[in-house]
């Protein structure tokens, strides 16, 4: 397959917002062959 430039985008959102985000991405990039995966986030935050 070779190599290609890639961009990784990580988003933390509620399960209720997942479908709307995927619909927006499909409409915004109709011809792109995008790969995604969804994993649960048990906790998130910042340490300072």
mmCIF entry with sequence, helices, sheets and N, C-alpha, C, O atoms, coordinates in Angstrom:
data_MODEL
# 
_entry.id   MODEL 
# 
_entity.id                         1 
_entity.type                       polymer 
_entity.pdbx_number_of_molecules   1 
# 
_entity_poly.entity_id                      1 
_entity_poly.type                           'polypeptide(L)' 
_entity_poly.nstd_linkage                   no 
_entity_poly.nstd_monomer                   no 
_entity_poly.pdbx_seq_one_letter_code       
;(UNK)(UNK)(UNK)(UNK)(UNK)(UNK)(UNK)(UNK)(UNK)(UNK)(UNK)(UNK)(UNK)(UNK)(UNK)(UNK)
(UNK)(UNK)(UNK)(UNK)(UNK)(UNK)(UNK)(UNK)(UNK)(UNK)(UNK)(UNK)(UNK)(UNK)(UNK)(UNK)
(UNK)(UNK)(UNK)(UNK)(UNK)(UNK)(UNK)(UNK)(UNK)(UNK)(UNK)(UNK)(UNK)(UNK)(UNK)(UNK)
;
_entity_poly.pdbx_seq_one_letter_code_can   XXXXXXXXXXXXXXXXXXXXXXXXXXXXXXXXXXXXXXXXXXXXXXXX 
_entity_poly.pdbx_strand_id                 A 
# 
loop_
_entity_poly_seq.entity_id 
_entity_poly_seq.num 
_entity_poly_seq.mon_id 
_entity_poly_seq.hetero 
1 1  UNK n 
1 2  UNK n 
1 3  UNK n 
1 4  UNK n 
1 5  UNK n 
1 6  UNK n 
1 7  UNK n 
1 8  UNK n 
1 9  UNK n 
1 10 UNK n 
1 11 UNK n 
1 12 UNK n 
1 13 UNK n 
1 14 UNK n 
1 15 UNK n 
1 16 UNK n 
1 17 UNK n 
1 18 UNK n 
1 19 UNK n 
1 20 UNK n 
1 21 UNK n 
1 22 UNK n 
1 23 UNK n 
1 24 UNK n 
1 25 UNK n 
1 26 UNK n 
1 27 UNK n 
1 28 UNK n 
1 29 UNK n 
1 30 UNK n 
1 31 UNK n 
1 32 UNK n 
1 33 UNK n 
1 34 UNK n 
1 35 UNK n 
1 36 UNK n 
1 37 UNK n 
1 38 UNK n 
1 39 UNK n 
1 40 UNK n 
1 41 UNK n 
1 42 UNK n 
1 43 UNK n 
1 44 UNK n 
1 45 UNK n 
1 46 UNK n 
1 47 UNK n 
1 48 UNK n 
# 
_struct_asym.id          A 
_struct_asym.entity_id   1 
# 
_struct_conf.conf_type_id            HELX_P 
_struct_conf.id                      HELX_P1 
_struct_conf.pdbx_PDB_helix_id       AA1 
_struct_conf.beg_label_comp_id       UNK 
_struct_conf.beg_label_asym_id       A 
_struct_conf.beg_label_seq_id        15 
_struct_conf.pdbx_beg_PDB_ins_code   ? 
_struct_conf.end_label_comp_id       UNK 
_struct_conf.end_label_asym_id       A 
_struct_conf.end_label_seq_id        28 
_struct_conf.pdbx_end_PDB_ins_code   ? 
_struct_conf.beg_auth_comp_id        UNK 
_struct_conf.beg_auth_asym_id        A 
_struct_conf.beg_auth_seq_id         15 
_struct_conf.end_auth_comp_id        UNK 
_struct_conf.end_auth_asym_id        A 
_struct_conf.end_auth_seq_id         28 
_struct_conf.pdbx_PDB_helix_class    1 
_struct_conf.details                 ? 
_struct_conf.pdbx_PDB_helix_length   14 
# 
_struct_conf_type.id          HELX_P 
_struct_conf_type.criteria    ? 
_struct_conf_type.reference   ? 
# 
loop_
_atom_site.group_PDB 
_atom_site.id 
_atom_site.type_symbol 
_atom_site.label_atom_id 
_atom_site.label_alt_id 
_atom_site.label_comp_id 
_atom_site.label_asym_id 
_atom_site.label_entity_id 
_atom_site.label_seq_id 
_atom_site.pdbx_PDB_ins_code 
_atom_site.Cartn_x 
_atom_site.Cartn_y 
_atom_site.Cartn_z 
_atom_site.occupancy 
_atom_site.B_iso_or_equiv 
_atom_site.pdbx_formal_charge 
_atom_site.auth_seq_id 
_atom_site.auth_comp_id 
_atom_site.auth_asym_id 
_atom_site.auth_atom_id 
_atom_site.pdbx_PDB_model_num 
ATOM 1   N N  . UNK A 1 1  ? 0.809   -1.190 0.000  1.00 0.00 ? 1  UNK A N  1 
ATOM 2   C CA . UNK A 1 1  ? 0.000   0.000  0.000  1.00 0.00 ? 1  UNK A CA 1 
ATOM 3   C C  . UNK A 1 1  ? 0.853   1.254  0.000  1.00 0.00 ? 1  UNK A C  1 
ATOM 4   O O  . UNK A 1 1  ? 0.443   2.265  -0.570 1.00 0.00 ? 1  UNK A O  1 
ATOM 5   N N  . UNK A 1 2  ? 1.999   1.225  0.606  1.00 0.00 ? 2  UNK A N  1 
ATOM 6   C CA . UNK A 1 2  ? 2.824   2.419  0.650  1.00 0.00 ? 2  UNK A CA 1 
ATOM 7   C C  . UNK A 1 2  ? 2.488   3.300  1.830  1.00 0.00 ? 2  UNK A C  1 
ATOM 8   O O  . UNK A 1 2  ? 1.785   2.896  2.756  1.00 0.00 ? 2  UNK A O  1 
ATOM 9   N N  . UNK A 1 3  ? 3.000   4.497  1.778  1.00 0.00 ? 3  UNK A N  1 
ATOM 10  C CA . UNK A 1 3  ? 2.794   5.437  2.874  1.00 0.00 ? 3  UNK A CA 1 
ATOM 11  C C  . UNK A 1 3  ? 2.017   6.645  2.379  1.00 0.00 ? 3  UNK A C  1 
ATOM 12  O O  . UNK A 1 3  ? 2.089   7.021  1.209  1.00 0.00 ? 3  UNK A O  1 
ATOM 13  N N  . UNK A 1 4  ? 1.277   7.238  3.297  1.00 0.00 ? 4  UNK A N  1 
ATOM 14  C CA . UNK A 1 4  ? 0.522   8.449  2.971  1.00 0.00 ? 4  UNK A CA 1 
ATOM 15  C C  . UNK A 1 4  ? 0.477   9.338  4.197  1.00 0.00 ? 4  UNK A C  1 
ATOM 16  O O  . UNK A 1 4  ? 0.564   8.854  5.326  1.00 0.00 ? 4  UNK A O  1 
ATOM 17  N N  . UNK A 1 5  ? 0.343   10.628 3.981  1.00 0.00 ? 5  UNK A N  1 
ATOM 18  C CA . UNK A 1 5  ? 0.169   11.537 5.104  1.00 0.00 ? 5  UNK A CA 1 
ATOM 19  C C  . UNK A 1 5  ? -1.133  11.203 5.810  1.00 0.00 ? 5  UNK A C  1 
ATOM 20  O O  . UNK A 1 5  ? -2.111  10.809 5.175  1.00 0.00 ? 5  UNK A O  1 
ATOM 21  N N  . UNK A 1 6  ? -1.139  11.359 7.110  1.00 0.00 ? 6  UNK A N  1 
ATOM 22  C CA . UNK A 1 6  ? -2.343  11.078 7.884  1.00 0.00 ? 6  UNK A CA 1 
ATOM 23  C C  . UNK A 1 6  ? -2.465  12.102 9.006  1.00 0.00 ? 6  UNK A C  1 
ATOM 24  O O  . UNK A 1 6  ? -1.471  12.666 9.463  1.00 0.00 ? 6  UNK A O  1 
ATOM 25  N N  . UNK A 1 7  ? -3.670  12.325 9.430  1.00 0.00 ? 7  UNK A N  1 
ATOM 26  C CA . UNK A 1 7  ? -3.951  13.200 10.560 1.00 0.00 ? 7  UNK A CA 1 
ATOM 27  C C  . UNK A 1 7  ? -4.801  12.429 11.543 1.00 0.00 ? 7  UNK A C  1 
ATOM 28  O O  . UNK A 1 7  ? -5.780  11.786 11.165 1.00 0.00 ? 7  UNK A O  1 
ATOM 29  N N  . UNK A 1 8  ? -4.425  12.497 12.799 1.00 0.00 ? 8  UNK A N  1 
ATOM 30  C CA . UNK A 1 8  ? -5.184  11.843 13.856 1.00 0.00 ? 8  UNK A CA 1 
ATOM 31  C C  . UNK A 1 8  ? -5.943  12.906 14.627 1.00 0.00 ? 8  UNK A C  1 
ATOM 32  O O  . UNK A 1 8  ? -5.363  13.888 15.089 1.00 0.00 ? 8  UNK A O  1 
ATOM 33  N N  . UNK A 1 9  ? -7.249  12.702 14.761 1.00 0.00 ? 9  UNK A N  1 
ATOM 34  C CA . UNK A 1 9  ? -8.089  13.616 15.522 1.00 0.00 ? 9  UNK A CA 1 
ATOM 35  C C  . UNK A 1 9  ? -8.729  12.806 16.637 1.00 0.00 ? 9  UNK A C  1 
ATOM 36  O O  . UNK A 1 9  ? -9.357  11.779 16.379 1.00 0.00 ? 9  UNK A O  1 
ATOM 37  N N  . UNK A 1 10 ? -8.574  13.257 17.867 1.00 0.00 ? 10 UNK A N  1 
ATOM 38  C CA . UNK A 1 10 ? -9.189  12.579 18.999 1.00 0.00 ? 10 UNK A CA 1 
ATOM 39  C C  . UNK A 1 10 ? -10.211 13.501 19.626 1.00 0.00 ? 10 UNK A C  1 
ATOM 40  O O  . UNK A 1 10 ? -9.928  14.667 19.901 1.00 0.00 ? 10 UNK A O  1 
ATOM 41  N N  . UNK A 1 11 ? -11.399 12.971 19.848 1.00 0.00 ? 11 UNK A N  1 
ATOM 42  C CA . UNK A 1 11 ? -12.499 13.765 20.369 1.00 0.00 ? 11 UNK A CA 1 
ATOM 43  C C  . UNK A 1 11 ? -13.140 13.014 21.521 1.00 0.00 ? 11 UNK A C  1 
ATOM 44  O O  . UNK A 1 11 ? -13.404 11.816 21.421 1.00 0.00 ? 11 UNK A O  1 
ATOM 45  N N  . UNK A 1 12 ? -13.389 13.716 22.607 1.00 0.00 ? 12 UNK A N  1 
ATOM 46  C CA . UNK A 1 12 ? -14.131 13.140 23.730 1.00 0.00 ? 12 UNK A CA 1 
ATOM 47  C C  . UNK A 1 12 ? -15.504 13.789 23.710 1.00 0.00 ? 12 UNK A C  1 
ATOM 48  O O  . UNK A 1 12 ? -15.623 15.011 23.809 1.00 0.00 ? 12 UNK A O  1 
ATOM 49  N N  . UNK A 1 13 ? -16.544 12.970 23.581 1.00 0.00 ? 13 UNK A N  1 
ATOM 50  C CA . UNK A 1 13 ? -17.898 13.498 23.560 1.00 0.00 ? 13 UNK A CA 1 
ATOM 51  C C  . UNK A 1 13 ? -18.845 12.471 24.171 1.00 0.00 ? 13 UNK A C  1 
ATOM 52  O O  . UNK A 1 13 ? -18.472 11.322 24.408 1.00 0.00 ? 13 UNK A O  1 
ATOM 53  N N  . UNK A 1 14 ? -20.047 12.897 24.415 1.00 0.00 ? 14 UNK A N  1 
ATOM 54  C CA . UNK A 1 14 ? -21.034 11.999 25.004 1.00 0.00 ? 14 UNK A CA 1 
ATOM 55  C C  . UNK A 1 14 ? -21.515 11.001 23.949 1.00 0.00 ? 14 UNK A C  1 
ATOM 56  O O  . UNK A 1 14 ? -21.452 11.264 22.748 1.00 0.00 ? 14 UNK A O  1 
ATOM 57  N N  . UNK A 1 15 ? -21.994 9.860  24.422 1.00 0.00 ? 15 UNK A N  1 
ATOM 58  C CA . UNK A 1 15 ? -22.519 8.846  23.510 1.00 0.00 ? 15 UNK A CA 1 
ATOM 59  C C  . UNK A 1 15 ? -23.682 9.399  22.694 1.00 0.00 ? 15 UNK A C  1 
ATOM 60  O O  . UNK A 1 15 ? -23.877 9.010  21.543 1.00 0.00 ? 15 UNK A O  1 
ATOM 61  N N  . UNK A 1 16 ? -24.445 10.294 23.281 1.00 0.00 ? 16 UNK A N  1 
ATOM 62  C CA . UNK A 1 16 ? -25.591 10.878 22.590 1.00 0.00 ? 16 UNK A CA 1 
ATOM 63  C C  . UNK A 1 16 ? -25.164 11.735 21.390 1.00 0.00 ? 16 UNK A C  1 
ATOM 64  O O  . UNK A 1 16 ? -25.945 11.897 20.452 1.00 0.00 ? 16 UNK A O  1 
ATOM 65  N N  . UNK A 1 17 ? -23.950 12.283 21.399 1.00 0.00 ? 17 UNK A N  1 
ATOM 66  C CA . UNK A 1 17 ? -23.475 13.146 20.314 1.00 0.00 ? 17 UNK A CA 1 
ATOM 67  C C  . UNK A 1 17 ? -22.745 12.380 19.212 1.00 0.00 ? 17 UNK A C  1 
ATOM 68  O O  . UNK A 1 17 ? -22.435 12.956 18.169 1.00 0.00 ? 17 UNK A O  1 
ATOM 69  N N  . UNK A 1 18 ? -22.470 11.112 19.422 1.00 0.00 ? 18 UNK A N  1 
ATOM 70  C CA . UNK A 1 18 ? -21.681 10.313 18.481 1.00 0.00 ? 18 UNK A CA 1 
ATOM 71  C C  . UNK A 1 18 ? -22.301 10.258 17.091 1.00 0.00 ? 18 UNK A C  1 
ATOM 72  O O  . UNK A 1 18 ? -21.614 10.530 16.106 1.00 0.00 ? 18 UNK A O  1 
ATOM 73  N N  . UNK A 1 19 ? -23.567 9.918  16.988 1.00 0.00 ? 19 UNK A N  1 
ATOM 74  C CA . UNK A 1 19 ? -24.203 9.770  15.686 1.00 0.00 ? 19 UNK A CA 1 
ATOM 75  C C  . UNK A 1 19 ? -24.240 11.080 14.911 1.00 0.00 ? 19 UNK A C  1 
ATOM 76  O O  . UNK A 1 19 ? -24.030 11.093 13.698 1.00 0.00 ? 19 UNK A O  1 
ATOM 77  N N  . UNK A 1 20 ? -24.506 12.177 15.603 1.00 0.00 ? 20 UNK A N  1 
ATOM 78  C CA . UNK A 1 20 ? -24.531 13.487 14.933 1.00 0.00 ? 20 UNK A CA 1 
ATOM 79  C C  . UNK A 1 20 ? -23.147 13.830 14.385 1.00 0.00 ? 20 UNK A C  1 
ATOM 80  O O  . UNK A 1 20 ? -23.031 14.347 13.273 1.00 0.00 ? 20 UNK A O  1 
ATOM 81  N N  . UNK A 1 21 ? -22.105 13.549 15.151 1.00 0.00 ? 21 UNK A N  1 
ATOM 82  C CA . UNK A 1 21 ? -20.741 13.831 14.677 1.00 0.00 ? 21 UNK A CA 1 
ATOM 83  C C  . UNK A 1 21 ? -20.419 12.991 13.447 1.00 0.00 ? 21 UNK A C  1 
ATOM 84  O O  . UNK A 1 21 ? -19.888 13.513 12.467 1.00 0.00 ? 21 UNK A O  1 
ATOM 85  N N  . UNK A 1 22 ? -20.729 11.705 13.483 1.00 0.00 ? 22 UNK A N  1 
ATOM 86  C CA . UNK A 1 22 ? -20.453 10.848 12.328 1.00 0.00 ? 22 UNK A CA 1 
ATOM 87  C C  . UNK A 1 22 ? -21.230 11.305 11.096 1.00 0.00 ? 22 UNK A C  1 
ATOM 88  O O  . UNK A 1 22 ? -20.695 11.271 9.988  1.00 0.00 ? 22 UNK A O  1 
ATOM 89  N N  . UNK A 1 23 ? -22.465 11.725 11.266 1.00 0.00 ? 23 UNK A N  1 
ATOM 90  C CA . UNK A 1 23 ? -23.247 12.254 10.141 1.00 0.00 ? 23 UNK A CA 1 
ATOM 91  C C  . UNK A 1 23 ? -22.607 13.503 9.563  1.00 0.00 ? 23 UNK A C  1 
ATOM 92  O O  . UNK A 1 23 ? -22.529 13.652 8.344  1.00 0.00 ? 23 UNK A O  1 
ATOM 93  N N  . UNK A 1 24 ? -22.147 14.406 10.429 1.00 0.00 ? 24 UNK A N  1 
ATOM 94  C CA . UNK A 1 24 ? -21.488 15.637 9.973  1.00 0.00 ? 24 UNK A CA 1 
ATOM 95  C C  . UNK A 1 24 ? -20.213 15.321 9.199  1.00 0.00 ? 24 UNK A C  1 
ATOM 96  O O  . UNK A 1 24 ? -19.941 15.938 8.169  1.00 0.00 ? 24 UNK A O  1 
ATOM 97  N N  . UNK A 1 25 ? -19.437 14.369 9.687  1.00 0.00 ? 25 UNK A N  1 
ATOM 98  C CA . UNK A 1 25 ? -18.187 14.002 9.008  1.00 0.00 ? 25 UNK A CA 1 
ATOM 99  C C  . UNK A 1 25 ? -18.501 13.368 7.653  1.00 0.00 ? 25 UNK A C  1 
ATOM 100 O O  . UNK A 1 25 ? -17.830 13.666 6.665  1.00 0.00 ? 25 UNK A O  1 
ATOM 101 N N  . UNK A 1 26 ? -19.493 12.513 7.595  1.00 0.00 ? 26 UNK A N  1 
ATOM 102 C CA . UNK A 1 26 ? -19.878 11.901 6.310  1.00 0.00 ? 26 UNK A CA 1 
ATOM 103 C C  . UNK A 1 26 ? -20.289 12.959 5.289  1.00 0.00 ? 26 UNK A C  1 
ATOM 104 O O  . UNK A 1 26 ? -19.910 12.880 4.120  1.00 0.00 ? 26 UNK A O  1 
ATOM 105 N N  . UNK A 1 27 ? -21.061 13.941 5.729  1.00 0.00 ? 27 UNK A N  1 
ATOM 106 C CA . UNK A 1 27 ? -21.490 15.012 4.818  1.00 0.00 ? 27 UNK A CA 1 
ATOM 107 C C  . UNK A 1 27 ? -20.328 15.930 4.443  1.00 0.00 ? 27 UNK A C  1 
ATOM 108 O O  . UNK A 1 27 ? -20.250 16.398 3.307  1.00 0.00 ? 27 UNK A O  1 
ATOM 109 N N  . UNK A 1 28 ? -19.432 16.187 5.385  1.00 0.00 ? 28 UNK A N  1 
ATOM 110 C CA . UNK A 1 28 ? -18.313 17.092 5.120  1.00 0.00 ? 28 UNK A CA 1 
ATOM 111 C C  . UNK A 1 28 ? -17.212 16.496 4.258  1.00 0.00 ? 28 UNK A C  1 
ATOM 112 O O  . UNK A 1 28 ? -16.476 17.224 3.592  1.00 0.00 ? 28 UNK A O  1 
ATOM 113 N N  . UNK A 1 29 ? -17.099 15.168 4.270  1.00 0.00 ? 29 UNK A N  1 
ATOM 114 C CA . UNK A 1 29 ? -16.049 14.483 3.507  1.00 0.00 ? 29 UNK A CA 1 
ATOM 115 C C  . UNK A 1 29 ? -16.662 13.312 2.734  1.00 0.00 ? 29 UNK A C  1 
ATOM 116 O O  . UNK A 1 29 ? -16.352 12.155 3.021  1.00 0.00 ? 29 UNK A O  1 
ATOM 117 N N  . UNK A 1 30 ? -17.522 13.597 1.763  1.00 0.00 ? 30 UNK A N  1 
ATOM 118 C CA . UNK A 1 30 ? -18.291 12.536 1.110  1.00 0.00 ? 30 UNK A CA 1 
ATOM 119 C C  . UNK A 1 30 ? -17.447 11.530 0.321  1.00 0.00 ? 30 UNK A C  1 
ATOM 120 O O  . UNK A 1 30 ? -17.856 10.380 0.166  1.00 0.00 ? 30 UNK A O  1 
ATOM 121 N N  . UNK A 1 31 ? -16.295 11.935 -0.171 1.00 0.00 ? 31 UNK A N  1 
ATOM 122 C CA . UNK A 1 31 ? -15.485 11.030 -0.994 1.00 0.00 ? 31 UNK A CA 1 
ATOM 123 C C  . UNK A 1 31 ? -14.250 10.516 -0.271 1.00 0.00 ? 31 UNK A C  1 
ATOM 124 O O  . UNK A 1 31 ? -13.471 9.751  -0.840 1.00 0.00 ? 31 UNK A O  1 
ATOM 125 N N  . UNK A 1 32 ? -14.067 10.924 0.959  1.00 0.00 ? 32 UNK A N  1 
ATOM 126 C CA . UNK A 1 32 ? -12.879 10.501 1.705  1.00 0.00 ? 32 UNK A CA 1 
ATOM 127 C C  . UNK A 1 32 ? -13.081 9.101  2.265  1.00 0.00 ? 32 UNK A C  1 
ATOM 128 O O  . UNK A 1 32 ? -14.179 8.732  2.681  1.00 0.00 ? 32 UNK A O  1 
ATOM 129 N N  . UNK A 1 33 ? -12.037 8.358  2.266  1.00 0.00 ? 33 UNK A N  1 
ATOM 130 C CA . UNK A 1 33 ? -12.063 7.032  2.873  1.00 0.00 ? 33 UNK A CA 1 
ATOM 131 C C  . UNK A 1 33 ? -11.461 7.184  4.272  1.00 0.00 ? 33 UNK A C  1 
ATOM 132 O O  . UNK A 1 33 ? -10.269 6.959  4.480  1.00 0.00 ? 33 UNK A O  1 
ATOM 133 N N  . UNK A 1 34 ? -12.301 7.566  5.211  1.00 0.00 ? 34 UNK A N  1 
ATOM 134 C CA . UNK A 1 34 ? -11.833 7.846  6.569  1.00 0.00 ? 34 UNK A CA 1 
ATOM 135 C C  . UNK A 1 34 ? -12.033 6.623  7.455  1.00 0.00 ? 34 UNK A C  1 
ATOM 136 O O  . UNK A 1 34 ? -13.026 5.905  7.337  1.00 0.00 ? 34 UNK A O  1 
ATOM 137 N N  . UNK A 1 35 ? -11.081 6.405  8.332  1.00 0.00 ? 35 UNK A N  1 
ATOM 138 C CA . UNK A 1 35 ? -11.168 5.313  9.299  1.00 0.00 ? 35 UNK A CA 1 
ATOM 139 C C  . UNK A 1 35 ? -11.429 5.924  10.666 1.00 0.00 ? 35 UNK A C  1 
ATOM 140 O O  . UNK A 1 35 ? -10.843 6.947  11.021 1.00 0.00 ? 35 UNK A O  1 
ATOM 141 N N  . UNK A 1 36 ? -12.307 5.297  11.425 1.00 0.00 ? 36 UNK A N  1 
ATOM 142 C CA . UNK A 1 36 ? -12.569 5.772  12.776 1.00 0.00 ? 36 UNK A CA 1 
ATOM 143 C C  . UNK A 1 36 ? -12.768 4.585  13.697 1.00 0.00 ? 36 UNK A C  1 
ATOM 144 O O  . UNK A 1 36 ? -13.075 3.479  13.252 1.00 0.00 ? 36 UNK A O  1 
ATOM 145 N N  . UNK A 1 37 ? -12.590 4.826  14.969 1.00 0.00 ? 37 UNK A N  1 
ATOM 146 C CA . UNK A 1 37 ? -12.924 3.823  15.968 1.00 0.00 ? 37 UNK A CA 1 
ATOM 147 C C  . UNK A 1 37 ? -13.447 4.543  17.191 1.00 0.00 ? 37 UNK A C  1 
ATOM 148 O O  . UNK A 1 37 ? -13.071 5.679  17.480 1.00 0.00 ? 37 UNK A O  1 
ATOM 149 N N  . UNK A 1 38 ? -14.313 3.861  17.894 1.00 0.00 ? 38 UNK A N  1 
ATOM 150 C CA . UNK A 1 38 ? -14.969 4.443  19.059 1.00 0.00 ? 38 UNK A CA 1 
ATOM 151 C C  . UNK A 1 38 ? -14.662 3.572  20.264 1.00 0.00 ? 38 UNK A C  1 
ATOM 152 O O  . UNK A 1 38 ? -14.897 2.364  20.240 1.00 0.00 ? 38 UNK A O  1 
ATOM 153 N N  . UNK A 1 39 ? -14.146 4.175  21.300 1.00 0.00 ? 39 UNK A N  1 
ATOM 154 C CA . UNK A 1 39 ? -13.851 3.463  22.542 1.00 0.00 ? 39 UNK A CA 1 
ATOM 155 C C  . UNK A 1 39 ? -14.430 4.259  23.704 1.00 0.00 ? 39 UNK A C  1 
ATOM 156 O O  . UNK A 1 39 ? -14.453 5.489  23.659 1.00 0.00 ? 39 UNK A O  1 
ATOM 157 N N  . UNK A 1 40 ? -14.892 3.579  24.736 1.00 0.00 ? 40 UNK A N  1 
ATOM 158 C CA . UNK A 1 40 ? -15.424 4.309  25.892 1.00 0.00 ? 40 UNK A CA 1 
ATOM 159 C C  . UNK A 1 40 ? -14.301 4.993  26.674 1.00 0.00 ? 40 UNK A C  1 
ATOM 160 O O  . UNK A 1 40 ? -13.194 4.466  26.784 1.00 0.00 ? 40 UNK A O  1 
ATOM 161 N N  . UNK A 1 41 ? -14.601 6.151  27.202 1.00 0.00 ? 41 UNK A N  1 
ATOM 162 C CA . UNK A 1 41 ? -13.673 6.874  28.071 1.00 0.00 ? 41 UNK A CA 1 
ATOM 163 C C  . UNK A 1 41 ? -14.225 6.767  29.487 1.00 0.00 ? 41 UNK A C  1 
ATOM 164 O O  . UNK A 1 41 ? -15.318 7.252  29.778 1.00 0.00 ? 41 UNK A O  1 
ATOM 165 N N  . UNK A 1 42 ? -13.470 6.139  30.345 1.00 0.00 ? 42 UNK A N  1 
ATOM 166 C CA . UNK A 1 42 ? -13.921 5.949  31.721 1.00 0.00 ? 42 UNK A CA 1 
ATOM 167 C C  . UNK A 1 42 ? -13.830 7.259  32.487 1.00 0.00 ? 42 UNK A C  1 
ATOM 168 O O  . UNK A 1 42 ? -14.687 7.563  33.316 1.00 0.00 ? 42 UNK A O  1 
ATOM 169 N N  . UNK A 1 43 ? -12.799 8.023  32.210 1.00 0.00 ? 43 UNK A N  1 
ATOM 170 C CA . UNK A 1 43 ? -12.602 9.284  32.903 1.00 0.00 ? 43 UNK A CA 1 
ATOM 171 C C  . UNK A 1 43 ? -11.686 10.162 32.063 1.00 0.00 ? 43 UNK A C  1 
ATOM 172 O O  . UNK A 1 43 ? -10.829 9.662  31.334 1.00 0.00 ? 43 UNK A O  1 
ATOM 173 N N  . UNK A 1 44 ? -11.871 11.458 32.169 1.00 0.00 ? 44 UNK A N  1 
ATOM 174 C CA . UNK A 1 44 ? -10.957 12.391 31.516 1.00 0.00 ? 44 UNK A CA 1 
ATOM 175 C C  . UNK A 1 44 ? -10.839 13.621 32.389 1.00 0.00 ? 44 UNK A C  1 
ATOM 176 O O  . UNK A 1 44 ? -11.709 13.894 33.216 1.00 0.00 ? 44 UNK A O  1 
ATOM 177 N N  . UNK A 1 45 ? -9.770  14.356 32.204 1.00 0.00 ? 45 UNK A N  1 
ATOM 178 C CA . UNK A 1 45 ? -9.547  15.566 32.986 1.00 0.00 ? 45 UNK A CA 1 
ATOM 179 C C  . UNK A 1 45 ? -8.156  16.101 32.741 1.00 0.00 ? 45 UNK A C  1 
ATOM 180 O O  . UNK A 1 45 ? -7.462  15.672 31.820 1.00 0.00 ? 45 UNK A O  1 
ATOM 181 N N  . UNK A 1 46 ? -7.760  17.038 33.572 1.00 0.00 ? 46 UNK A N  1 
ATOM 182 C CA . UNK A 1 46 ? -6.413  17.621 33.484 1.00 0.00 ? 46 UNK A CA 1 
ATOM 183 C C  . UNK A 1 46 ? -5.760  17.562 34.848 1.00 0.00 ? 46 UNK A C  1 
ATOM 184 O O  . UNK A 1 46 ? -6.409  17.734 35.880 1.00 0.00 ? 46 UNK A O  1 
ATOM 185 N N  . UNK A 1 47 ? -4.465  17.314 34.829 1.00 0.00 ? 47 UNK A N  1 
ATOM 186 C CA . UNK A 1 47 ? -3.682  17.354 36.061 1.00 0.00 ? 47 UNK A CA 1 
ATOM 187 C C  . UNK A 1 47 ? -2.834  18.620 36.024 1.00 0.00 ? 47 UNK A C  1 
ATOM 188 O O  . UNK A 1 47 ? -2.176  18.910 35.025 1.00 0.00 ? 47 UNK A O  1 
ATOM 189 N N  . UNK A 1 48 ? -2.857  19.354 37.100 1.00 0.00 ? 48 UNK A N  1 
ATOM 190 C CA . UNK A 1 48 ? -2.021  20.562 37.107 1.00 0.00 ? 48 UNK A CA 1 
ATOM 191 C C  . UNK A 1 48 ? -1.260  20.649 38.404 1.00 0.00 ? 48 UNK A C  1 
ATOM 192 O O  . UNK A 1 48 ? -0.499  21.594 38.611 1.00 0.00 ? 48 UNK A O  1 
# 
